[in-house]
Amino acid sequence: MSLKRFYSYGLLFGCPFEEEDSNCPLDELRKLPIDKRLKNFNELSNIELTGLEEHHKNCLLRKECNLKRKKP
């Protein structure tokens, strides 16, 4: 298992944020039974994995910025 695949693996089982984005590309995948979720995930290309990771990183940055704005 590549490091990129290993890193993304945890995102399959839940969002690390309290509130998941409505446009998260992993949302539909997370709704599948675990065996199908793993099968579909293992069939993703490196390009698709990179896209998922980029989406997650951008989401993280947006949420961090929102938290900073909310602090007094």
Sequence and secondary structure as in RCSB ss.txt:
>XXXX:A:sequence
MSLKRFYSYGLLFGCPFEEEDSNCPLDELRKLPIDKRLKNFNELSNIELTGLEEHHKNCLLRKECNLKRKKP
>XXXX:A:secstr
  HHHHHHHGGGS  SSSS  TT TTHHHHTS HHHHHHHHHT  HHHHHHHHHHHHHHHHHHHHHHHHH  
